[in-house]
């Protein structure tokens, strides 16, 4: 019996896919040279089949991984381009909006300054000693601060809208990316399960091939045993025929020798027992004795013929019994081999079911870890955008990064 032990390991991670054949052990417990001769092709074919299935699985896994990695890479590249485009559009919009608001505020400031000048002149004519300059300065500073606050508020609103838009896009991109990664892992898991199924079918077919070769070898051996038994029976029959032929050939000689001896003894006893006997009576007595002797020899030949027939019949019955016994023994061997094959196939199916069950049990924590990783990424993204939004609102009185480039002119720059 030839037993093959093949250990195939599959490692699937987010970066690579590894499939390795740990060991291939071949144990030949059959010492029959004929069986070893028949087992060699099965060994070679099975080894090549295992390598072929493993290489095919590896190619499929690598192809799937490259496909999903390419999709993720394209998604990230598109996301980067989208973010860069939005940032550029946001910068342009922020600059244009700041210019527009600043232009309007400059017009309002000019009108307000003219109003303050006119009021200052009126107050100067009415009361030359009035200290209305400080009041004018205070009003102008309040107006400038209000304009600064309006500018900051408008720009912050645009920035918040932009951040909200970026957060939505980033969230959608992350969800899409996670869907791709989830689909990739699902495809890898499906390939792993299919590999287990293919490996089971391969081992099952290998086991069937082994038992097919064993049945073939067993039938060949049975044919040789039957031929040997038939030759043995034929040799017994030939020996019996030769022996009987020799006995039939010796019987006439023995009978002639015995007939001469018995005739001589009969004549001698006839002369001794019967004193006065005529030649005619003697011839008659001898003739009668010869007839009896012929009858006795014929009976001996018939007895020998019957004996030979009985011997041949008994020998033929013994040969037939030997054939039947050998056939029964061979049938029992075939039946035991079939039972053993059925038992091995059942054990192989049970091992596959157990292996598949263990793989599915180990798959649950892998799925859970993947979903936890996705949830953690989403949480980190939410926290990042939340903290980024809060950082802009920590000090509302602080000028924004855009409004700093458009400061409200002070009183000293107004000409007062």
GULUM-452551 format. One record per atom (N, C-alpha, C, O): residue in three letters; x, y, z. Coordinates in steps of 0.1 Angstrom, whole numbers, plus 5000, padded with zeros to 4 digits. Example, Ala and Ser with C-alpha at 12.3 -4.5 7.8 and 13.67 -1.06 7.14 Angstrom:
! residues 2
ALA513249435078;ALA512349555078;ALA513249675078;ALA514249675085;SER512849785071;SER513749895071;SER512950005079;SER513450115080;
//
This chain:
! residues 416
UNK500949885000;UNK500050005000;UNK500950125000;UNK501850135008;UNK500650224992;UNK501450344990;UNK500650464997;UNK499450484993;UNK501250535006;UNK500550645013;UNK501250765010;UNK502550775012;UNK500550875006;UNK501151005004;UNK500651105014;UNK499451115017;UNK501651175020;UNK501351285030;UNK501851415024;UNK503051435023;UNK500951505021;UNK501251635015;UNK500751745024;UNK499551745027;UNK501551835028;UNK501251945037;UNK501352075029;UNK502452105024;UNK500252145026;UNK500152265019;UNK499752375028;UNK498652365034;UNK500552485029;UNK500252595038;UNK499952715029;UNK500652755020;UNK498852785033;UNK498452915026;UNK498453025036;UNK497853015046;UNK499253135033;UNK499253245042;UNK498753365034;UNK499453405023;UNK497653425038;UNK497153545031;UNK497153665040;UNK496553655051;UNK497853775036;UNK497853895044;UNK497454005035;UNK497253985023;UNK497454125040;UNK497154245032;UNK498154285022;UNK497854355013;UNK499354235024;UNK500454265015;UNK500954155006;UNK501354184994;UNK500754035010;UNK501253925001;UNK500453805003;UNK499653795012;UNK500653704994;UNK500053574995;UNK501153474993;UNK501853474983;UNK501253385003;UNK502253275002;UNK501653145003;UNK500753115011;UNK502053054994;UNK501552914994;UNK502852824993;UNK503652844984;UNK502952735003;UNK504152655003;UNK503752505006;UNK502752485013;UNK504552415000;UNK504352275002;UNK505352235013;UNK506552235011;UNK504752205025;UNK505652185036;UNK506452055034;UNK507652055036;UNK505851945031;UNK506551825029;UNK505751725021;UNK504451735021;UNK506351635014;UNK505751535006;UNK506451405010;UNK507551385007;UNK505651315017;UNK506251195022;UNK505551075015;UNK504351075013;UNK506350985010;UNK505750865003;UNK506250745011;UNK507450715012;UNK505250665016;UNK505550545023;UNK504950425016;UNK503750415013;UNK505850335012;UNK505450215005;UNK505550095014;UNK506650055017;UNK504450045018;UNK504349925027;UNK504249795020;UNK504149695026;UNK504149805007;UNK503949684999;UNK505349634994;UNK505949704987;UNK505749514998;UNK507049464994;UNK506949384981;UNK508049334977;UNK505849374975;UNK505749304962;UNK506349394951;UNK505949504949;UNK507349344944;UNK507949424933;UNK506949464922;UNK507049574917;UNK505949384920;UNK504949414910;UNK504149534915;UNK503849624906;UNK503849544928;UNK503049654933;UNK503849784932;UNK503349884929;UNK505149774935;UNK506049894935;UNK506049944920;UNK506150064918;UNK506149854911;UNK506149894897;UNK504949974893;UNK505050074886;UNK503749924898;UNK502549984894;UNK502350114902;UNK501650204898;UNK502950124914;UNK502750244923;UNK503550364918;UNK503150484921;UNK504650344910;UNK505450464906;UNK504750564897;UNK504850684900;UNK503950524887;UNK503250624879;UNK502250704888;UNK502150824885;UNK501550634897;UNK500650714906;UNK501350814914;UNK500850924916;UNK502550784919;UNK503350874927;UNK503650994919;UNK503451114923;UNK504250974907;UNK504651084898;UNK503451174894;UNK503551294895;UNK502351104890;UNK501151184886;UNK500651264897;UNK500251384895;UNK500551204909;UNK499951274921;UNK500851394925;UNK500351504928;UNK502151374925;UNK503051484928;UNK502851604918;UNK502751714922;UNK502851564905;UNK502651674895;UNK501251744897;UNK501151864895;UNK500251664900;UNK498951714902;UNK498851814914;UNK498251924913;UNK499551774925;UNK499551864937;UNK500251994933;UNK499752104937;UNK501451984926;UNK502152104922;UNK501252194913;UNK501252314914;UNK500552124904;UNK499752204894;UNK498652274901;UNK498352394898;UNK497952204910;UNK496852264917;UNK497352374926;UNK496752484927;UNK498452354933;UNK499052464941;UNK499452584933;UNK499152694937;UNK500152564922;UNK500552674914;UNK499352744908;UNK499352874907;UNK498252674904;UNK497052734899;UNK496452824910;UNK496052934907;UNK496352764922;UNK495752844933;UNK496552974936;UNK496053074939;UNK497952954936;UNK498753074938;UNK498653174928;UNK498553294931;UNK498553134915;UNK498353234904;UNK496953304906;UNK496953424904;UNK495953234910;UNK494653294911;UNK494653394923;UNK494153504922;UNK495253354934;UNK495353444946;UNK496153564942;UNK495753674946;UNK497353554936;UNK498153664932;UNK497353754922;UNK497453884923;UNK496653694913;UNK495853774903;UNK494753854910;UNK494553974907;UNK494053784919;UNK493053864927;UNK493653974935;UNK493054084936;UNK494753944942;UNK495354044950;UNK495854164942;UNK495654284945;UNK496454134930;UNK496854244921;UNK495654324916;UNK495754454915;UNK494554254913;UNK493354324908;UNK492854424919;UNK492654544916;UNK492654374931;UNK492154464942;UNK493154564946;UNK492754684949;UNK494454534946;UNK495454634950;UNK495454744939;UNK495654864943;UNK495254714926;UNK495254814916;UNK494054904918;UNK494055024916;UNK492854844921;UNK491654924924;UNK491855014935;UNK491455134935;UNK492454964946;UNK492755054958;UNK493655164954;UNK493555274958;UNK494755124946;UNK495655234942;UNK495055334933;UNK495255454935;UNK494155294924;UNK493455384916;UNK492555474924;UNK492455594922;UNK491855414934;UNK491055494942;UNK491755594950;UNK491355714951;UNK492955554956;UNK493755654964;UNK494255764955;UNK494355884959;UNK494655724942;UNK495155834933;UNK494055924929;UNK494356054929;UNK492955874926;UNK491755964923;UNK491456054935;UNK491056174934;UNK491455994947;UNK491156064959;UNK492156184961;UNK491756294965;UNK493456154959;UNK494456254961;UNK494256364951;UNK494356484954;UNK493956324938;UNK493756434928;UNK492456514931;UNK492456634929;UNK491456444936;UNK490256524940;UNK490556624952;UNK490056734951;UNK491256574962;UNK491556664973;UNK492456774968;UNK492156894973;UNK493456754960;UNK494256864955;UNK493456964947;UNK493657084948;UNK492556914939;UNK491657004931;UNK490757084940;UNK490657204938;UNK490157014950;UNK489357094960;UNK490057194968;UNK489557304971;UNK491357154972;UNK492157254979;UNK492457374971;UNK492457484976;UNK492757344958;UNK493057464949;UNK491857544947;UNK491957674948;UNK490657484945;UNK489457554943;UNK489057634956;UNK488657744956;UNK489357564968;UNK489057634980;UNK489957754982;UNK489457854987;UNK491257744979;UNK492157854981;UNK491757964972;UNK491758084976;UNK491357934959;UNK490958044950;UNK489658104955;UNK489558224954;UNK488758024959;UNK487458074964;UNK487658164976;UNK487058274977;UNK488558114985;UNK488758194997;UNK489458334994;UNK489058435000;UNK490358324984;UNK491058454981;UNK490058544974;UNK490058664977;UNK489258494965;UNK488258574958;UNK487258634967;UNK486858754966;UNK486758544976;UNK485758594986;UNK486358704995;UNK485658794998;UNK487658674999;UNK488258775008;UNK488458915001;UNK488259015006;UNK488858904988;UNK488959024980;UNK487659094979;UNK487559224980;UNK486659024976;UNK485259084974;UNK484859154987;UNK484359264987;UNK484959074998;UNK484459135011;UNK485359255014;UNK484859355019;UNK486659235012;UNK487559355015;UNK487259475007;UNK487259585012;UNK486959454994;UNK486559564986;UNK485259634991;UNK485259754992;UNK484259554995;UNK483059615000;UNK483359685014;UNK482859795016;UNK484159615022;UNK484459685035;UNK485259815033;UNK485059905041;UNK486159815023;UNK486859945020;UNK485960055017;UNK486060165021;UNK484960015008;UNK483960115005;UNK483160165017;UNK482960285019;UNK482760065025;UNK481960105037;UNK482860185047;UNK482360285053;UNK484160145048;UNK485060225057;UNK485260365052;UNK485260465060;UNK485360385038;UNK485560515033;UNK484260605036;UNK484460715039;UNK483160545034;UNK481860615037;UNK481860655052;UNK481460765055;UNK482260555060;UNK482160585074;UNK483160685079;UNK482860775087;UNK484360685073;UNK485360785076;UNK484860925071;UNK485061025078;UNK484260935059;UNK483761065055;UNK482661115064;UNK482561235067;UNK481861025069;UNK480761065078;UNK481361115091;UNK480961215096;UNK482461045096;UNK483161095108;UNK483761225106;UNK483761315115;UNK484361255094;UNK484961385091;UNK483961495091;UNK484161595097;UNK482861465085;UNK481761575084;UNK481261605098;UNK481061715102;UNK481161495106;UNK480661515120;UNK481661595128;UNK481361675137;UNK482961565125;UNK484061625133;UNK484061775130;UNK484261855139;UNK483861805117;UNK483861955113;UNK482662025120;UNK482762135125;UNK481461955120;UNK480362015126;UNK480562045141;UNK480162145146;UNK481161945147;UNK481361955162;UNK482462065164;UNK482362135174;UNK483462075155;UNK484462175157;UNK483862315156;UNK484262405164;UNK482962345147;UNK482362475145;UNK481462505157;UNK481362615162;UNK480762405162;UNK479862425174;UNK480662445187;UNK480262535195;UNK481662365189;UNK482462375201;UNK483862355199;UNK484362235198;UNK484662455197;UNK486062445194;UNK486862365204;UNK487862305201;UNK486362385217;UNK487162315227;UNK486662175230;UNK487062115240;UNK485862115222;UNK485361985224;UNK486461875222;UNK487261895213;UNK486361775230;UNK487361665228;UNK486661545221;UNK486561435226;UNK486161575209;UNK485461475202;UNK486361385194;UNK485961285188;UNK487661415194;UNK488661325186;UNK488761185192;UNK488861085184;UNK488761175205;UNK488861045211;UNK487560965208;UNK487660845205;UNK486461025208;UNK485160955205;UNK485260905190;UNK484760795187;UNK485760995181;UNK485860955167;UNK486760835165;UNK486460735158;UNK487960835172;UNK488860725172;UNK488260595177;UNK488460495171;UNK487460605188;UNK486860485194;UNK485860425184;UNK485760305182;UNK485060515178;UNK484060465169;UNK484660395157;UNK484160295152;UNK485760455152;UNK486360395140;UNK486960265143;UNK486960175135;UNK487560255155;UNK488160125160;UNK487060015161;UNK487259905157;UNK485860055166;UNK484759965167;UNK484359915154;UNK484059805151;UNK484260015144;UNK483859985131;UNK484859885124;UNK484459795117;UNK486159915126;UNK487159825121;UNK487059685127;UNK487259585120;UNK486859675140;UNK486759545146;UNK485559465141;UNK485659345139;UNK484459545139;UNK483259475134;UNK483559425120;UNK483159315116;UNK484259505111;UNK484559455098;UNK485459335099;UNK485259235091;UNK486459345108;UNK487359225109;UNK486559105113;UNK486858995108;UNK485659115123;UNK484859005127;UNK483958945116;UNK483858825114;UNK483359045108;UNK482558995097;UNK483358915087;UNK482958815081;UNK484658975084;UNK485458905075;UNK485858765080;UNK485858665072;UNK486258765093;UNK486658635098;UNK485458535098;UNK485658415095;UNK484258585101;UNK483158495102;UNK482858445088;UNK482458325086;UNK482858525078;UNK482558485064;UNK483658385059;UNK483258275053;UNK484858415062;UNK485958315058;UNK485858185066;UNK486058075060;UNK485558195079;UNK485458075087;UNK484357985082;UNK484357865082;UNK483258055078;UNK482057975072;UNK482457905060;UNK482157785058;UNK483257965051;UNK483757905039;UNK484657785042;UNK484557675037;UNK485557815052;UNK486457705056;UNK485757585062;UNK486057475059;UNK484757615070;UNK483957505076;UNK483257425066;UNK483157305066;UNK482657495056;UNK481957425045;UNK482957335037;UNK482657225034;UNK484157395035;UNK485157315028;UNK485657195036;UNK485757085031;UNK485757215049;UNK486157095058;UNK485056995058;UNK485356875058;UNK483857045059;UNK482756945059;UNK482656865046;UNK482456745045;UNK482956935035;UNK482956865022;UNK484156775021;UNK483956655016;UNK485356815026;UNK486456725026;UNK486156605035;UNK486556485031;UNK485556625047;UNK485256515056;UNK484356415049;UNK484456295050;UNK483356465042;UNK482356375035;UNK483056295024;UNK482856175023;UNK483956365016;UNK484656295006;UNK485656195011;UNK485656075007;UNK486356235022;UNK487256135028;UNK486556015034;UNK486955905033;UNK485356045040;UNK484555935046;UNK484055835035;UNK484155715036;UNK483555895024;UNK483155815013;UNK484255735007;UNK484155615003;UNK485455795006;UNK486555725000;UNK487055615009;UNK487355505005;UNK487055645023;UNK487455535032;UNK486455425032;UNK486855305032;UNK485155455031;UNK484155345030;UNK484355265017;UNK484255145017;UNK484555335006;UNK484855264993;UNK486055174994;UNK486055064990;UNK487155235000;UNK488355155001;UNK488155035010;UNK488654925007;UNK487455055021;UNK487154945030;UNK486254835023;UNK486454715026;UNK485354885015;UNK484554785007;UNK485454704998;UNK485254584996;UNK486354774991;UNK487354694983;UNK488154604991;UNK488354484987;UNK488654645002;UNK489454555011;UNK488654445016;UNK489054325017;UNK487354475019;UNK486454365024;UNK486154265013;UNK486154145015;UNK485954315001;UNK485754224989;UNK487054144986;UNK486954024983;UNK488154214988;UNK489454134985;UNK489554024995;UNK489953904992;UNK489354055008;UNK489453945018;UNK488453835016;UNK488753725018;UNK487253875012;UNK486253775010;UNK486653684998;UNK486453564998;UNK487253744988;UNK487753664976;UNK488853574981;UNK488853464976;UNK489753624989;UNK490853544994;UNK490253425003;UNK490753315001;UNK489253455011;UNK488653355019;UNK487953245011;UNK488053125013;UNK487353295000;UNK486653204991;UNK487653114984;UNK487452994982;UNK488753174980;UNK489853094974;UNK490452994983;UNK490752884980;UNK490553034996;UNK491152945006;UNK490152825008;UNK490552705008;UNK488852855009;UNK487952745010;UNK487852654998;UNK487852534999;UNK487952714986;UNK487952634974;UNK489252554973;UNK489252444968;UNK490352614978;UNK491652534978;UNK491452414987;UNK491952304984;UNK490852424999;UNK490552315008;UNK489752205000;UNK489952085002;UNK488652254993;UNK487852164986;UNK488652084975;UNK488551964973;UNK489452164968;UNK490252104957;UNK491252004963;UNK491551894957;UNK491852044974;UNK492851954980;UNK492151824985;UNK492751714983;UNK490951844990;UNK490251724995;UNK489851634983;UNK490051514983;UNK489451694972;UNK489051614960;UNK490351554954;UNK490251434949;UNK491451624955;UNK492751564950;UNK493151444958;UNK493451344953;UNK493051454971;UNK493451344980;UNK492451234978;UNK492851114978;UNK491251264976;UNK490151164974;UNK490451084961;UNK490350964961;UNK490751164951;UNK491051094938;UNK492351014939;UNK492450914933;UNK493251074946;UNK494550994948;UNK494250864955;UNK494850764951;UNK493450874966;UNK493150744973;UNK492450644964;UNK492750524964;UNK491450694956;UNK490750604946;UNK491750544936;UNK491650434933;UNK492650634932;UNK493650584922;UNK494550474928;UNK494850374922;UNK494950494941;UNK495750394948;UNK495050264949;UNK495550154946;UNK493750274953;UNK492950144955;UNK492650084941;UNK492549964940;UNK492550164931;UNK492350114918;UNK493550034913;UNK493449924908;UNK494750094916;UNK495950014913;UNK496049894921;UNK496549784916;UNK495649894934;UNK495749774942;UNK494749674937;UNK495149554937;UNK493549714933;UNK492649614927;UNK493249554914;UNK493149434912;UNK493849644906;UNK494449594894;UNK495549494897;UNK495649384891;UNK496349524907;UNK497449434910;UNK496949314916;UNK497449204914;UNK495849324925;UNK495249204931;UNK494649114920;UNK494848994921;UNK494049174910;UNK493449084900;UNK494549024892;UNK494448904888;UNK495649094889;UNK496749034882;UNK497348914890;UNK497648804885;UNK497448934903;UNK497948834912;UNK496948714912;UNK497448594912;UNK495648744913;UNK494648634913;UNK494748554900;UNK494648434900;UNK494948624889;UNK495048554876;UNK496248464876;UNK496248344871;UNK497448514882;UNK498548424882;UNK498348304892;UNK498748194889;UNK497748334903;UNK497448224912;UNK496548124906;UNK496748004908;UNK495548174898;UNK494648074892;UNK495347994881;UNK495147874879;UNK496248064874;UNK497047994864;UNK497947884871;UNK498047774866;UNK498547924882;UNK499347834889;UNK498547714894;UNK498947594893;UNK497347744899;UNK496447634904;UNK496047544893;UNK496047424894;UNK495747604881;UNK495347524870;UNK496447434865;UNK496347324861;UNK497647494865;UNK498847414860;UNK499147304870;UNK499447194867;UNK498947334883;UNK499147234893;UNK498147114892;UNK498447004892;UNK496847154890;UNK495847054887;UNK496046974875;UNK495946854874;UNK496447044864;UNK496746974852;UNK497946884853;UNK497946774848;UNK498946924861;UNK500046834864;UNK499646714871;UNK500146604869;UNK498746724881;UNK498246614889;UNK497546514879;UNK497646394880;UNK496746574870;UNK495946494861;UNK496846414852;UNK496646304849;UNK497846494847;UNK498846424837;UNK499546314845;UNK499846204839;UNK499946344857;UNK500646234864;UNK499746114867;UNK500246004866;UNK498546144870;UNK497546034872;UNK497345954859;UNK497345834859;UNK497246024848;UNK497045964835;UNK498345874831;UNK498145764827;UNK499545934834;UNK500745854831;UNK500845734840;UNK501145624835;UNK500445754852;UNK500445634861;UNK499545524857;UNK499845414857;UNK498245574853;UNK497245474849;UNK497745404835;UNK497445284833;UNK498345484827;UNK498745424814;UNK499845324817;UNK499845214810;UNK500745354826;UNK501745254829;UNK501145134836;UNK501545014833;UNK500145154844;UNK499445034850;UNK498744954840;UNK498744824840;UNK498145014830;UNK497444944820;UNK498444864811;UNK498144754806;UNK499544934809;UNK500644864801;UNK501244744808;UNK501544644802;UNK501444754821;UNK501944644829;UNK501044534831;UNK501444414833;UNK499744554831;UNK498744454835;UNK498844334825;UNK498744224830;UNK498844354812;UNK498944234803;UNK500144144805;UNK500044024805;UNK501244214807;UNK502444134810;UNK502344054823;UNK502743934824;UNK501844124833;UNK501644054846;UNK500643944844;UNK500843834850;UNK499543964837;UNK498543864835;UNK499143744827;UNK498843624830;UNK499943764817;UNK500543664809;UNK501543584818;UNK501543454817;UNK502343654826;UNK503243584834;UNK502543494845;UNK502843384847;UNK501443564851;UNK500643484860;UNK499943364854;UNK499743264859;UNK499443394841;UNK498743284834;UNK499643164832;UNK499243054833;UNK500843184828;UNK501843074825;UNK502043004838;UNK502142884839;UNK502343084849;UNK502643024862;UNK501442944867;UNK501542824871;UNK500243004866;UNK499042934871;UNK498742804862;UNK498242704867;UNK498942814849;UNK498742704840;UNK499742594843;UNK499342474844;UNK500942624846;UNK501942524849;UNK501542454862;UNK501642334864;UNK501142534872;UNK500742484885;UNK499542404884;UNK499342294890;UNK498542444875;UNK497342364873;UNK497642234867;UNK497142134871;UNK498542234857;UNK498842104850;UNK499542014860;UNK499341894861;UNK500442074868;UNK501141984878;UNK500241934889;UNK500341814892;UNK499342014893;UNK498341964903;UNK497341864897;UNK496941774904;UNK497141884884;UNK496241794877;UNK496841654877;UNK496141554879;UNK498141644874;UNK498841524873;UNK498941454887;UNK498841334888;UNK499041544897;UNK499241484910;UNK497841434916;UNK497841324921;UNK496841514914;UNK495541474920;UNK494841364912;UNK494141284918;UNK494941374899;UNK494241274891;UNK495241174885;UNK496141214877;UNK495241054890;UNK496240964885;UNK495940904871;UNK496840904862;UNK494740864869;UNK494340804857;UNK493440904849;UNK492340914852;UNK494040974840;UNK493341074832;UNK493741064817;UNK494941054814;UNK492841064809;UNK493141054795;UNK493541184790;UNK493341284796;UNK494241184778;UNK494741314772;UNK493541404769;UNK493641524770;UNK492441344764;UNK491341424761;UNK490741494773;UNK490341614772;UNK490641424784;UNK490141484796;UNK491141594801;UNK490641694806;UNK492341564799;UNK493341664804;UNK493241794795;UNK493241904800;UNK493041774782;UNK492841884773;UNK491641964777;UNK491542084777;UNK490541884780;UNK489341954784;UNK489442034797;UNK488942144798;UNK490141974807;UNK490442044819;UNK491242164817;UNK490942274823;UNK492242154809;UNK493142274806;UNK492342384799;UNK492442504801;UNK491442334789;UNK490642434782;UNK489742504791;UNK489542624790;UNK489042434801;UNK488242494810;UNK488942594819;UNK488542704822;UNK490142554824;UNK491042634832;UNK491442764824;UNK491442874830;UNK491742744812;UNK492142864803;UNK490942954802;UNK491143084802;UNK489742904800;UNK488542994799;UNK488343064812;UNK488043184812;UNK488542994823;UNK488343064836;UNK489443174838;UNK489143284844;UNK490643134834;UNK491743234835;UNK491443354826;UNK491743464831;UNK490943334815;UNK490643444806;UNK489543534812;UNK489543654812;UNK488543464818;UNK487443544825;UNK488043624837;UNK487643734839;UNK488943554844;UNK489543624856;UNK490343744851;UNK490343854857;UNK491143734840;UNK491943844835;UNK491043964830;UNK491344074832;UNK489943924824;UNK489044024820;UNK488444104831;UNK488244224831;UNK488044024842;UNK487544094854;UNK488644184860;UNK488344294865;UNK489844144860;UNK490944224865;UNK491044354857;UNK491244464862;UNK490944344844;UNK491044464835;UNK489844554838;UNK490044674838;UNK488644494839;UNK487444574842;UNK487644644856;UNK487344764858;UNK488144574866;UNK488344624879;UNK489444744878;UNK489244844885;UNK490444724870;UNK491444824869;UNK490844954862;UNK491145064866;UNK490044924852;UNK489445034845;UNK488545114854;UNK488545244854;UNK487745044862;UNK486845114871;UNK487645184882;UNK487245294886;UNK488745124886;UNK489545194896;UNK490145324890;UNK490245424897;UNK490645314878;UNK491145434871;UNK490145544870;UNK490445664872;UNK488945504866;UNK487845604865;UNK487545674878;UNK487345794879;UNK487445584889;UNK487245644902;UNK488345734907;UNK488145844912;UNK489545694904;UNK490745784907;UNK490645914900;UNK490946024906;UNK490345904887;UNK490346034879;UNK489146124883;UNK489246244884;UNK488046054887;UNK486846134891;UNK487146204905;UNK486846324907;UNK487846124914;UNK488146184927;UNK489146304925;UNK489046404932;UNK490146274916;UNK491146384914;UNK490546504908;UNK490846614911;UNK489546484898;UNK488946604892;UNK488046674903;UNK488046804903;UNK487446604911;UNK486646664922;UNK487546744931;UNK487246854936;UNK488746694934;UNK489646764943;UNK490246884936;UNK490346994942;UNK490446874923;UNK490946994916;UNK489847104915;UNK490147224917;UNK488647064913;UNK487547164913;UNK487347224927;UNK487047344928;UNK487547144937;UNK487447204951;UNK488547304953;UNK488347404960;UNK489747264948;UNK490847364950;UNK490547494943;UNK490847604948;UNK489947484931;UNK489647604923;UNK488647694931;UNK488747814932;UNK487547624936;UNK486547694943;UNK487047754956;UNK486747874959;UNK487947684963;UNK488547744975;UNK489347864972;UNK489347964979;UNK490147854961;UNK490947974957;UNK490148084953;UNK490348204956;UNK489048064945;UNK488148174941;UNK487448234953;UNK487348354954;UNK487048154963;UNK486448214975;UNK487448294982;UNK487048404987;UNK488648254984;UNK489648334990;UNK489948464983;UNK490148564989;UNK490048454970;UNK490248574962;UNK489048674963;UNK489248794964;UNK487848624963;UNK486648704964;UNK486648774978;UNK486348894979;UNK487048704988;UNK487148765002;UNK488248875002;UNK487948985008;UNK489348854995;UNK490348954995;UNK489849084988;UNK490049194992;UNK489149064976;UNK488549174969;UNK487549254978;UNK487449374978;UNK486749174985;UNK485649234993;UNK486349315004;UNK485849425008;UNK487349255011;UNK488049335021;UNK488749455016;UNK488749565023;UNK489249455004;UNK489949574998;UNK488849684996;UNK489149794998;UNK487649644991;UNK486649734988;UNK486149795001;UNK485949925002;UNK485949715012;UNK485549765025;UNK486649865030;UNK486249965036;UNK487849825029;UNK488949915033;UNK488950045026;UNK489150155032;UNK488750045013;UNK488650165005;UNK487450255010;UNK487650375011;UNK486350195012;UNK485150265016;UNK485450335030;UNK485050445032;UNK486050255039;UNK486450315052;UNK487350425051;UNK487250535058;UNK488350415043;UNK489350525041;UNK488750645035;UNK489050755039;UNK487850625025;UNK487150745019;UNK486250815030;UNK486150935030;UNK485650735038;UNK484750795048;UNK485650865058;UNK485250975062;UNK486750815062;UNK487650885071;UNK488251015065;UNK488351115072;UNK488551005052;UNK488951125045;UNK487951235045;UNK488251355047;UNK486651195042;UNK485551295042;UNK485351355056;UNK485151475058;UNK485551265067;UNK485351325080;UNK486551415084;UNK486251525090;UNK487751385079;UNK488851475082;UNK488651605075;UNK488951715080;UNK488151595062;UNK487851725055;UNK486851805062;UNK486951925063;UNK485751745066;UNK484751815073;UNK485251885086;UNK484951995089;UNK486051815093;UNK486651865105;UNK487651985102;UNK487652085108;UNK488451965091;UNK489352075087;UNK488552195083;UNK488952305086;UNK487552175075;UNK486652285070;UNK486052355082;UNK485852475082;UNK485552275092;UNK484952335104;UNK485952425112;UNK485652535116;UNK487152365114;UNK488152445121;UNK488552575113;UNK488752675119;UNK488652565100;UNK488952685092;UNK487852785093;UNK488152905094;UNK486652745093;UNK485552845095;UNK485552905109;UNK485153025110;UNK485852825119;UNK485952875132;UNK487052975133;UNK486953085140;UNK488152955127;UNK489253045127;UNK488953175118;UNK489553275120;UNK488053155109;UNK487753265100;UNK486953375107;UNK487053495104;UNK486153335117;UNK485353435124;UNK486153535131;UNK485853655129;UNK487153505139;UNK487953605145;UNK488753695135;UNK488953815137;UNK489053635123;UNK489753715113;UNK488753815107;UNK489153935105;UNK487453775105;UNK486453875100;UNK486253985111;UNK486154105108;UNK486153935124;UNK485954035135;UNK487154135136;UNK486854255137;UNK488354085135;UNK489554175135;UNK489554275124;UNK489854385125;UNK489154225112;UNK489054315100;UNK488054425102;UNK488254535099;UNK486854385107;UNK485754485109;UNK486154585120;UNK485854705120;UNK486854535131;UNK487354615141;UNK488354715136;UNK488354835140;UNK489254675127;UNK490254755121;UNK489554865113;UNK489954985113;UNK488554825105;UNK487754925097;UNK487055025106;UNK487155145104;UNK486454975117;UNK485755075126;UNK486755165133;UNK486455285135;UNK487955115136;UNK488955205142;UNK489455305132;UNK489655425136;UNK489655275120;UNK489955375110;UNK488955485108;UNK489255595108;UNK487655435108;UNK486555535107;UNK486555625119;UNK486355745118;UNK486755565131;UNK486755645143;UNK487955745143;UNK487755865147;UNK489055705139;UNK490255795138;UNK489955905129;UNK490356015131;UNK489355875118;UNK489055985108;UNK488056085114;UNK488156205112;UNK486956025121;UNK486056115127;UNK486656205137;UNK486356325138;UNK487556145146;UNK488256225156;UNK489156325150;UNK489256445155;UNK489856295139;UNK490756385132;UNK489956505127;UNK490356625129;UNK488856485120;UNK488156595114;UNK487456675125;UNK487256795124;UNK487056605136;UNK486356685147;UNK487356775154;UNK487056885157;UNK488556715157;UNK489656805163;UNK490056915154;UNK490357025158;UNK490156885141;UNK490556985131;UNK489557095131;UNK489857215129;UNK488257065132;UNK487157165132;UNK487257245145;UNK486957365144;UNK487457175156;UNK487457255169;UNK488657345170;UNK488657445176;UNK489857305163;UNK491057385164;UNK490857525158;UNK491557615162;UNK489957535148;UNK489657665142;UNK488757755150;UNK488757875148;UNK488157685160;UNK487157765168;UNK487557785182;UNK486757825191;UNK488857745186;UNK489257765199;UNK489257905204;UNK488957935215;UNK489657995195;UNK489758145199;UNK489058225188;UNK489658255178;UNK487758255190;UNK487058315179;UNK487558455176;UNK487358505165;UNK488258525185;UNK488758655183;UNK490058655175;UNK490458765170;UNK490658545173;UNK491858535165;UNK491558545150;UNK490558485146;UNK492358615143;UNK492158625128;UNK492458495122;UNK493358415126;UNK491758465111;UNK491958345103;UNK493158355095;UNK493758465094;UNK493658245089;UNK494858245082;UNK494758325069;UNK495758365064;UNK493558345064;UNK493358425052;UNK493258565055;UNK493758655048;UNK492458595066;UNK492158735069;UNK493458815073;UNK493458935073;UNK494458735077;UNK495658805082;UNK496358875070;UNK497058965072;UNK496058825058;UNK496658885046;UNK495859015042;UNK496359085033;UNK494759035048;UNK493859155045;UNK493559225058;UNK492359225061;UNK494559285065;UNK494259345077;UNK493459475075;UNK493559545065;UNK492559505085;UNK491759625085;UNK492659745088;UNK493359735098;UNK492759845080;UNK493659955083;UNK493360025097;UNK492160035100;UNK494360065103;UNK494160135116;UNK493860285114;UNK493760335103;UNK493660355125;UNK493260495125;UNK494360575119;UNK494160675112;UNK495660535122;UNK496860615118;UNK496960605103;UNK497560695097;UNK496360505096;UNK496460495082;UNK495260555074;UNK495160555062;UNK494360615082;UNK493160675076;UNK493260825073;UNK492460885066;UNK494260885078;UNK494461025076;UNK494061115087;UNK494061235086;UNK493561055098;UNK493061135109;UNK494261175118;UNK494061245128;
//
